[in-house]
Amino acid sequence: MISSEQIKNIEYVILYSDLSSNPEKTVEEILYFLNMNINIENFKTGYCVIPYKLFQPWLGNEVFLNAYYRIIPNNNKLIIESILVEEIEAPQNDSSEVHNKNAKLFNVRFENNESKPQKNTITVKLDLHSFQDLNKKYSQNSDKGLIFKINEPFLFDPVAIPKPWGQEIWFTGVEKRGVSNIKTFVDNSTSLPFPWIFSALPSLLQGAEFSGKNLTLVKILDPLPDEVYGDLYYELHTEKNEVYIVTDITSTNGRIKFGANTEKLKSFSNQNDYKDSFLICIKKYEEIRRKIDSIIDEFRITEGIDLNLPLPAEKIKLWHKSIPEELLSLEFKMRQEMDSYAGYLNLNIGDVISVSTHIPHALQHGVRVIEFQTPTYERLIISFAQKVLTQAHWDSEDAIAIMNVHPPQMMDLDIIEQNDLYLEELVCSFKEFTSTRIIINHDCIYRIKSENKYKILFLVSGSIKIIDKNQKEFLCQVGNCVFLSANTDLSLLSDKNSVILMCYPN
């Protein structure tokens, strides 16, 4: 086993771990060992190489990864400067590094998530050639944009998910349908599944309280401009809170179906009568809807198309020409009657809509929004003017029974701070997360305070430079969604009047 005297005055080192159940905890214990035993003034650079297994429930499999942690001296102690993560074959317990004549050993111990003692055997390599080889590999991956420096911002690389009404663009989504990637500002063409990076350093990146938890879900809803074909599901949520920020409108009138129609509500003596009548209309419409959907399913079968595959609107429109006119006319009549119970909000670019639980809502065609939401997947579908592809039934009865019967109302944002440099407004403060809108004036700076929680930034308009504590600049473009690590001091310099959305966990 290695002694403290043998490593006291080292300048370079590589430390290999056997398979770890918690790579971040393993590297923390290695750093503790080194900080207690080496002469910091002599130390220049080191690497910790830790293999681990990541279960990927969104894919139903597991993957083996190697995390390469680059360690450097800072303020008289060793810290993690950056990380590289790559996929590997399943490692062998009797690593060849252990038997290398130049290698030395020590053990680290810690409590894992189940409070059971975990021990990792650490192999220490001190020869310069091995270090130079690994350092070269690290530099090559840095040029490819695969080295993630802890105190620098990261870019989310979104994944597009087709929908019958258009598409969703996920920036922080992790599901079987798609996983968002993450990349550095060095090379925008290379990215990795973001759970790979966050699984290697969950506490350092997300903050101790939010370590390993799902990130706030950030996505763009991008509906088609066509009426009906671009209208989203009419639904409500029992757990999930959502916020929409309108970024573009490609239809003649931008709207969201939201809450109850005030005038319709007045025609009933109480809310229960309103709900009962509304549900009857929904059921009548659903009957017609399913007749049309069954005809379209026959067209799908004839052409060998999966029954639940999202299709271009033009394809559906073409099939509609073969549906009996009287059936289409009845569908239109019943849909108009059903929709008369719902409230609507007219929207403009820049509007903010907060959708709390139990509020029925459906974004309408041509209204593109950024959405922040609780990272849970649950909803009750009230109705839809196309075939529902994700489930075989509607949830109309359950949804109407618990819906909040409120008239639609636009939000007025509370001002957090307003000065000559910027205006910051509160978009929402839910149990799970808070979101703010920041309008930074031309050539002005907004400073992000260091906190033990991550932040997600989305640039809606303008142009900003993110500046770290070393005065390194990162140019952020409109549409960029950026991850900011916990406990990081950063500044935002606006090259022109810029609008930013910021969210962070509670």
DRENKE-324590 format. One record per residue (C-alpha): residue in one letter; x, y, z. Coordinates in pm, whole numbers, plus 50000, padded with zeros to 5 digits. Layout:
<recs>
AXYZ/...
</recs>
This chain:
<recs>
M500005000050000/I501165035349928/S502335057250216/S501895094650259/E505675099350228/Q505675083749881/I503265109549741/K504065139649959/N506055158649695/I504455146049373/E503795170049085/Y501735147348859/V499585117048934/I496915094248788/L494565076749029/Y492485047548903/S489495034549096/D487795001049063/L484065001548981/S482335027549197/S478695029349303/N479045066849357/P481815082549145/E481405117349291/K481805104249646/T484815083649541/V486595113549388/E485755134649695/E487435108749919/I490455107449687/L490755145249705/Y490505143850084/F493325118150095/L495525139049867/N494805171850044/M495795155850374/N499005140050245/I500655160049967/N502575192449949/I500165214949759/E502935238949657/N504635211749449/F501505197449290/K500605207648934/T497985184648780/G496385150748835/Y493625128348704/C491165105548881/V489735078548655/I486595062648797/P484435036848619/Y480785033548717/K477505018848599/L474595041648510/F471095027348489/Q469125044548212/P465425038448287/W464425059947989/L466055033647765/G465515003647991/N469214995148000/E472485002848176/V475735017248049/F479285016048185/L481095049348189/N484545062148273/A484705096048444/Y488045113948409/Y488335141348671/R491105166748620/I492345179748955/I494355211449011/P495525232349308/N493355262249396/N493515283949708/N495855259449881/K493765228249816/L493035204449531/I489755208249344/I488015193049041/E488615216148747/S486865196648471/I485505162948366/L485455139748066/V482915111248049/E483035083247793/E481335049747744/I483405018347811/E483064980647817/A482134965148151/P485344968248360/Q487044938748528/N487514939948904/D491114928448881/S492244958748683/S495624954848515/E496624987648674/V496724970249012/H499444946548894/N501604972748725/K504994973848895/N504885011848899/A501435012849062/K500695017249431/L497455012549622/F495265027749888/N491585024749981/V488805050150023/R485605043550217/F482275061750236/E478575056250300/N476535051149983/N472895060849925/E471675030450117/S473965039450411/K476045008350351/P479845011150367/Q481435013750024/K485125007249966/N487075015049651/T490615004149581/I492635032149427/T495635025049205/V498225052949195/K500475057748892/L503335082148926/D505325076848605/L505515106848375/H504895087848047/S501485075248160/F500565110048273/Q501645125447942/D499595099947747/L496445107247947/N497095144547936/K497325142447555/K494035123347539/Y492405149547759/S493685177847539/Q492415160847223/N488955157147376/S489085193447487/D489545203747123/K486435183147040/G484405201347305/L484045170847532/I485775185147840/F483275201248075/K484835227348304/I482845229548624/N482695267448652/E481835273748287/P478335273948134/F477095243947932/L474745244047633/F471775220647613/D471475203147276/P467735197947223/V465875168447077/A462735172746864/I459715151146950/P457025149046677/K453425154846784/P450125152746594/W449855190746638/G453495199046551/Q456545192446766/E458055196647110/I461715206547137/W463175193247462/F466195209747622/T466215190247950/G463995160647863/V464845124947962/E462295099647840/K462025068647625/R460845091247343/G464035111747353/V466965123747564/S468445158547545/N472195162347512/I474625187547657/K477735203647510/T480335230047577/F480755263647408/V484035251247255/D482505229546982/N478755230846924/S478835200246697/T479735175046969/S477425166147256/L476695138647509/P473515126647683/F473305151147970/P472585124048235/W476115110748169/I477715143348284/F475345149748573/S475635114248709/A479385119248752/L479085151648954/P475475156149068/S476185176049386/L478855198349239/L476785206848932/Q473235207849069/G473865217249433/A473785193749731/E470045197149796/F469145189349434/S471785162849368/G470495135549137/K467035150849102/N465435157148764/L466125191448622/T463265215748571/L461835206048233/V462485232447967/K461045228347619/I459555246747324/L456015239347208/D455985244846833/P452475239346695/L451515240246329/P449925272646203/D446845253546080/E443595256046274/V442635223046441/Y445775205346314/G447975228246525/D445755229146836/L447165210647136/Y445385186047363/Y442745201747587/E443955188847922/L444665196048287/H447245184548541/T446945173348901/E450645176648993/K452435195248717/N452755233148708/E453615250048378/V454645284248253/Y454425295047888/I456315324647741/V455165333747389/T458075337747145/D456365336946805/I452895336846646/T452495323346292/S448685321946284/T446305350946222/N445315352346589/G447385338146872/R445255322347144/I445205297247426/K442115278547539/F442165285147912/G439705281448198/A435965286648159/N433905308847929/T432565335748163/E429385342247964/K428625305247933/L429165300748306/K426605328048380/S423905308248200/F424045280948466/S422785283748822/N425915267248963/Q429265252548863/N428085216448885/D425375222748625/Y427975239048402/K430275208948438/D427485183848374/S426415201448056/F430025205447942/L430685168247991/I427605158747788/C428895179747496/I432345164247524/K430905129047518/K428815136847210/Y431845151147034/E434025121647132/E431565097746966/I431835116546636/R435595120346675/R436095082946712/K434065075546399/I436365098246199/D439485084146367/S438435048546280/I438115058245912/I441575074145919/D442945042846087/E441715022845788/F443725045845560/R446765040045783/I446325002245765/T445915003145386/E449175022445348/G451035002145611/I451415031345854/D451545025846230/L448235035246393/N449885057746654/L452595074146444/P452395112346420/L451845122146057/P452205154545860/A449045175445860/E448965174845480/K448595137045490/I445635138945730/K444045166545522/L444305144745212/W442535116045387/H439825139645514/K438735144845154/S437555108645151/I435475111845470/P431705117145419/E430885154245419/E427935150245655/L430225134245916/L432745162745888/S429955188445916/L428605171546227/E432115170746376/F432515208146316/K429115216046470/M429735194746780/R433255208646822/Q431985244446809/E429365236747072/M431915219247296/D434445247547263/S431825273447360/Y432245262247722/A435955270647726/G437555304147789/Y440185318847557/L443045343347600/N444335363847308/L448125363147305/N450965385247187/I454685378647162/G456235382447507/D453095373047702/V453515350148002/I450875324348101/S451065305148427/V449145272248418/S448485259148767/T447115224848849/H443455217148768/I443205245148507/P442015231648168/H444125245547885/A445165240147525/L447645261447335/Q446195269746994/H447695267146647/G450625289146547/V451605300346899/R455205291046976/V456155291747343/I458985283547578/E457695261547858/F459095256248207/Q457395228248396/T457605203948683/P459565173448554/T456675149148588/Y454565133048318/E450905132848410/R447815147548252/L444115142148207/I442995146647847/I439605163547825/S439265164147447/F441215166647124/A440195175446768/Q442405147746627/K443145112046726/V444965109347060/L448095089146985/T449505084247335/Q446535066647495/A443385048547386/H440955068647599/W440035103647703/D439935113348071/S436995136948037/E434925125848337/D437835126248583/A439115159548449/I435785177948450/A435075165748803/I438185182848942/M438645212148704/N438875247148849/V436105267948695/H437845301348660/P437595327148382/P440765332448175/Q443065359748303/M446415373348188/M449315375448432/D450795407448569/L454405400948662/D455665413548997/I458835434448980/I461755419849174/E464185447849092/Q464305476648848/N467265499948793/D469215516648514/L470835483648416/Y467995458448408/L464435449148501/E463845415948676/E460295402648711/L458865372048882/V457305348348628/C456315321348877/S457225306649212/F455905271349238/K456795245649501/E459295229149267/F460905258749089/T461015296349045/S461305314848715/T462145351248644/R462295373148334/I465275396448308/I465415425148059/I468985438048038/N469605471647876/H472165476647599/D475795473647715/C474725466748075/I475575438548314/Y473435415548527/R475345396248793/I474325361048888/K474905354649256/S476605322649363/E474105299149530/N474115262149614/K471655254549334/Y471875252648957/K470235277348720/I468915273748367/L469035303848135/F467115308247809/L467855337647577/V464565349447425/S465875379747235/G468975401047200/S472555389347251/I474555383547568/K478005373047675/I478325351047982/I481485361148169/D483075338648432/K485265349048726/N488385346148506/Q486825370748258/K486405343647996/E483475351547766/F480855328247618/L478595342147346/C474955332347391/Q472605333447090/V468825336847074/G467245302847143/N470185289947348/C469305271447668/V472255272647909/F473085253348226/L474855272648504/S476445251448775/A475755256349144/N478085279049343/T479295297349033/D479795334949000/L478895347448652/S477945379948482/L475705386048181/L476755414247948/S474045425047705/D475325435347361/K471865449047285/N468595450547477/S468145414147574/V465355393547729/I466355363447938/L464365337048121/M465965321848428/C464725292848637/Y466095274848940/P464835247749177/N463205254649514/
</recs>
